[in-house]
């Protein structure tokens, strides 16, 4: 699961390490190049848009073909690890599908209250953070902005997620997550661009989301799709995840402010926070970086279970910066604006 780690792993050879790096790079490079085809002059508009929309899929295919070619030419000595998927749809331990909740002793039922609260905070924030990013005004969507409609967009999504979370808890299946990076890639693929590459609007519909999850269901229930997925090498997925992560960065205000730390303000493009003193913007950005580093450290540490607590503390920290005068309210409103 770590490209760099394959070079130092005692169970890996240099050949495998180089092939791992090559497959991940081919996947990432192909997806990145094709994603940018939308703003080029090559081919016609329809072909450019299709290549851009299906860039990750084409990248996965290309990376998998490289791994397949290497195995055919050099044999099993360069075979890369691939996805491990159970051959049948069943519980891992063979337990009954319904979790016997009533078998828990009374003390355990009461003790589960605290971790349940933490999990609730994590799921709620995960969903709402993703919703805020996906429903950015720059995408010019109407969903979630119809006044007085309690079942419009965000409220309806949260209701459905609550029901699904309760159902998966009863049968012991993984909880639904917001999939922030994938959701951003999805809404960008549905965006309508003008000739200059600016967003004119978004095709708001549920068919692609429904189709995606139907295909995921097929991979769970049927042998054919499962066997196909087992042919995808893990290094290819590493390249795909890297692409998804980097493709979500442009337009992210924190990322733009981090780049602004080393930009020449005399020639750089004026951002919406240009009216905030440079010192305040720098302090705010450095605090954000520190918070990000703390979350990454906690998530990978033995106390990773406290990760939801760290996320929940971000809101009090934000208001604390404002109340203490470190960042004045008028500056905070600009730095933390929805627009």
C-alpha positions in Angstrom: 0.0 0.0 0.0 3.1 2.3 -0.1 5.0 2.9 -3.3 8.1 4.2 -1.5 8.0 1.3 0.9 8.4 -1.3 -1.9 12.0 -0.1 -2.4 12.9 -0.8 1.2 10.7 -3.9 1.9 12.7 -7.1 2.5 10.1 -9.1 0.6 10.3 -7.0 -2.5 12.9 -6.9 -5.3 14.2 -3.8 -7.0 12.5 -5.0 -10.2 9.1 -5.2 -8.5 9.7 -1.8 -6.8 10.4 -0.1 -10.2 7.4 -1.8 -11.7 5.3 -0.6 -8.8 6.5 3.0 -9.4 6.0 2.7 -13.1 2.4 1.4 -12.9 1.4 4.0 -10.3 3.1 6.8 -12.4 1.4 5.6 -15.7 -2.0 5.6 -14.0 -1.5 9.0 -12.4 0.1 10.6 -15.5 -2.5 9.3 -17.9 -5.4 10.4 -15.8 -3.8 13.8 -15.2 -3.0 14.5 -18.9 -6.4 13.3 -20.1 -8.1 15.4 -17.5 -6.6 18.5 -18.9 -7.7 17.6 -22.5 -10.8 19.7 -21.9 -8.9 22.9 -22.2 -6.7 22.0 -25.2 -7.2 22.5 -28.9 -6.9 18.8 -29.8 -9.7 16.7 -31.4 -13.2 18.1 -31.2 -15.1 19.3 -28.1 -17.1 16.0 -27.6 -13.9 13.8 -27.7 -12.1 16.2 -25.4 -14.9 16.2 -22.9 -15.2 12.4 -23.0 -11.5 11.9 -22.5 -11.5 14.3 -19.6 -14.6 12.8 -17.9 -13.2 9.2 -18.2 -9.6 10.1 -17.5 -9.4 8.1 -14.2 -10.9 5.0 -15.9 -8.5 5.2 -18.8 -5.6 5.7 -16.4 -6.5 2.5 -14.5 -6.8 0.5 -17.7 -3.4 1.8 -18.9 -1.7 1.0 -15.6 -3.2 -2.5 -15.5 -2.0 -3.2 -19.1 1.5 -2.2 -18.2 1.5 -4.6 -15.2 0.0 -7.3 -17.4 2.6 -6.8 -20.1 5.4 -7.0 -17.6 4.0 -10.3 -16.3 3.7 -11.8 -19.7 7.2 -10.8 -20.7 9.1 -11.5 -17.5 6.9 -14.2 -15.8 5.6 -14.5 -12.3 8.7 -13.0 -10.7 7.3 -9.5 -11.4 3.7 -10.3 -10.5 2.3 -7.4 -8.5 -0.2 -7.8 -5.6 -3.8 -7.2 -6.6 -7.1 -6.6 -5.0 -8.1 -9.3 -2.6 -11.8 -9.9 -2.8 -13.8 -12.8 -1.2 -15.1 -15.3 -3.7 -18.6 -15.4 -2.1 -20.8 -12.8 -0.6 -20.9 -13.7 3.1 -19.8 -12.5 6.5 -16.1 -12.8 7.1 -16.4 -15.1 10.2 -19.5 -17.0 9.1 -21.6 -15.3 11.7 -25.4 -14.8 11.1 -26.2 -11.6 9.2 -28.1 -10.0 12.1 -25.8 -8.8 14.8 -26.9 -10.3 18.2 -27.0 -6.9 19.9 -29.1 -8.3 22.9 -26.3 -10.7 23.7 -24.1 -7.8 24.9 -24.0 -7.4 28.7 -25.8 -4.4 30.1 -22.5 -2.6 31.0 -21.3 -2.9 27.4 -24.5 -1.3 26.0 -24.1 1.7 28.3 -20.4 1.9 27.6 -21.0 2.1 23.8 -22.6 5.5 24.3 -19.4 7.5 24.2 -17.9 5.9 21.1 -21.4 6.1 19.5 -21.4 9.9 20.1 -17.9 10.1 18.5 -18.9 8.1 15.5 -22.0 10.3 15.1 -19.8 13.4 15.1 -17.5 11.9 12.6 -20.3 10.9 10.2 -22.1 14.2 10.6 -19.0 16.3 9.9 -17.8 14.1 7.1 -21.1 14.4 5.3 -21.5 18.1 5.9 -17.9 19.0 5.0 -18.3 17.1 1.7 -21.7 18.7 1.1 -20.1 22.2 1.6 -17.3 21.4 -0.8 -19.5 19.9 -3.5 -22.1 22.6 -3.2 -19.6 25.3 -3.7 -21.2 28.4 -5.3 -18.6 28.1 -8.2 -20.5 25.1 -9.5 -23.7 27.2 -9.7 -26.1 24.4 -8.5 -29.7 24.9 -7.3 -29.9 21.7 -5.2 -29.9 22.6 -1.5 -30.7 26.3 -2.2 -34.5 26.2 -2.5 -35.7 28.1 0.5 -38.3 26.5 2.7 -37.9 23.0 1.3 -36.7 20.8 4.2 -36.3 17.7 1.9 -34.2 19.5 -0.6 -30.6 18.4 -1.1 -28.7 18.4 2.1 -31.5 17.5 4.5 -32.8 14.7 2.4 -29.3 13.3 2.0 -28.7 13.4 5.8 -32.0 11.6 6.4 -31.2 8.8 3.9 -27.7 8.4 5.4 -29.1 8.1 8.9 -31.5 5.4 7.8 -28.7 3.5 5.9 -26.3 3.8 8.9 -28.9 2.3 11.2 -29.6 -0.6 8.7 -25.9 -1.4 8.2 -25.3 -1.3 11.9 -27.9 -4.0 12.5 -26.2 -6.4 10.0 -22.6 -5.4 10.7 -21.8 -3.9 7.3 -19.4 -0.9 6.9 -21.0 2.5 7.4 -21.6 4.8 4.5 -19.0 7.5 4.0 -19.1 10.8 2.1 -16.2 9.9 -0.2 -15.1 13.6 -0.4 -12.5 13.3 -3.1 -14.6 11.1 -5.4 -17.6 13.4 -4.9 -15.6 16.4 -6.0 -14.4 14.5 -9.1 -18.0 13.5 -9.8 -19.5 17.1 -9.6 -16.6 18.4 -11.8 -17.4 15.8 -14.4 -21.0 17.0 -14.4 -19.9 20.7 -14.7 -20.7 22.6 -17.9 -17.8 24.7 -19.1 -17.7 27.7 -21.5 -15.0 28.2 -24.2 -12.7 29.8 -21.7 -12.9 26.8 -19.3 -15.1 28.6 -16.8 -18.0 26.8 -15.1 -21.4 27.8 -16.5 -23.5 25.4 -14.5 -23.8 21.8 -13.4 -26.0 18.9 -14.7 -27.9 18.2 -11.5 -29.3 14.6 -11.6 -29.1 11.4 -9.7 -28.7 8.9 -12.5 -24.9 8.8 -12.5 -24.8 8.3 -8.7 -27.4 5.6 -8.9 -25.6 3.9 -11.7 -22.3 4.0 -9.9 -23.7 2.3 -6.8 -25.6 -0.2 -8.9 -22.2 -1.2 -10.4 -20.7 -1.4 -6.9 -23.6 -3.7 -5.9 -22.8 -5.9 -8.9 -19.2 -6.2 -7.8 -20.4 -7.3 -4.4 -23.1 -9.8 -5.5 -21.8 -11.3 -8.8 -18.6 -13.3 -9.5 -17.9 -11.8 -13.0 -17.3 -8.2 -11.8 -15.5 -9.4 -8.7 -13.1 -11.5 -10.8 -12.4 -8.5 -13.0 -11.5 -6.3 -10.1 -9.1 -8.8 -8.8 -7.0 -8.2 -11.9 -6.3 -4.6 -10.9 -2.8 -4.3 -9.3 -2.6 -2.4 -6.0 0.1 0.0 -7.5 -2.5 1.1 -10.0 -4.9 2.0 -7.2 -2.1 4.0 -5.6 -1.7 6.0 -8.7 -5.5 6.5 -8.9 -5.7 7.7 -5.3 -2.9 10.1 -5.9 -4.7 11.5 -8.9 -8.0 11.8 -7.0 -6.2 13.7 -4.2 -4.2 16.1 -6.4 -7.2 16.8 -8.8 -9.3 17.9 -5.8 -6.7 20.5 -4.7 -7.1 23.3 -7.4 -9.7 25.7 -6.1 -9.3 24.7 -2.5 -8.8 27.9 -0.6 -6.5 26.4 2.0 -4.3 25.0 -0.8 -4.4 28.4 -2.6 -3.3 30.2 0.5 -0.5 27.7 1.1 0.8 28.5 -2.4 0.3 32.2 -1.6 3.0 31.9 1.1 5.7 31.7 -1.5 4.0 33.8 -4.3 5.2 37.2 -5.3 2.2 39.4 -4.3 3.2 42.1 -6.9 2.5 39.7 -9.8 0.2 37.1 -8.3 -3.5 37.0 -9.1 -5.6 38.9 -6.5 -7.6 36.4 -4.4 -10.8 37.3 -2.6 -8.8 37.5 0.7 -6.5 40.1 -0.8 -8.0 42.7 1.6 -6.8 40.8 4.6 -3.4 41.8 5.9 -0.7 39.4 4.8 0.3 38.6 8.4 -3.2 37.6 9.3 -3.6 35.4 6.3 -0.2 33.7 7.0 -1.1 33.1 10.7 -4.5 31.6 9.7 -2.9 29.4 7.0 -0.2 28.1 9.4 -2.8 27.3 12.0 -4.8 25.3 9.3 -1.6 23.4 8.4 -0.9 22.6 12.0 -4.5 21.3 12.4 -4.2 19.2 9.3 -0.9 17.7 10.6 -2.5 17.0 14.0 -5.4 15.2 12.4 -3.0 13.1 10.2 -0.9 12.2 13.2 -3.8 11.3 15.4 -5.4 9.2 12.7 -2.3 7.1 12.3 -1.5 6.8 16.0 -2.7 4.3 18.6 -5.2 6.9 19.7 -6.8 7.1 16.2 -10.2 6.4 17.8 -10.1 10.0 19.0 -10.0 11.3 15.5 -13.6 12.5 15.6 -12.8 14.5 18.7 -10.0 16.4 16.9 -12.4 17.3 14.1 -15.1 18.4 16.6 -12.5 20.8 18.2 -12.0 22.7 14.9 -15.2 24.7 15.4 -14.3 25.9 18.9 -10.8 26.7 17.7 -12.2 28.8 14.9 -14.4 30.8 17.2 -11.5 31.0 19.7 -9.3 32.7 17.1 -12.0 35.3 16.6 -12.8 35.9 20.2 -9.2 36.2 21.2 -8.5 38.8 18.6 -5.9 36.7 16.8 -8.1 37.0 13.7 -10.6 39.8 13.7 -14.2 39.0 12.8 -14.2 41.0 9.6 -11.1 39.1 8.5 -12.5 35.8 9.6 -15.6 36.4 7.6 -13.5 36.8 4.5 -11.1 33.9 5.1 -14.0 31.6 6.1 -16.6 32.8 3.6 -18.9 30.4 1.7 -18.6 32.4 -1.6 
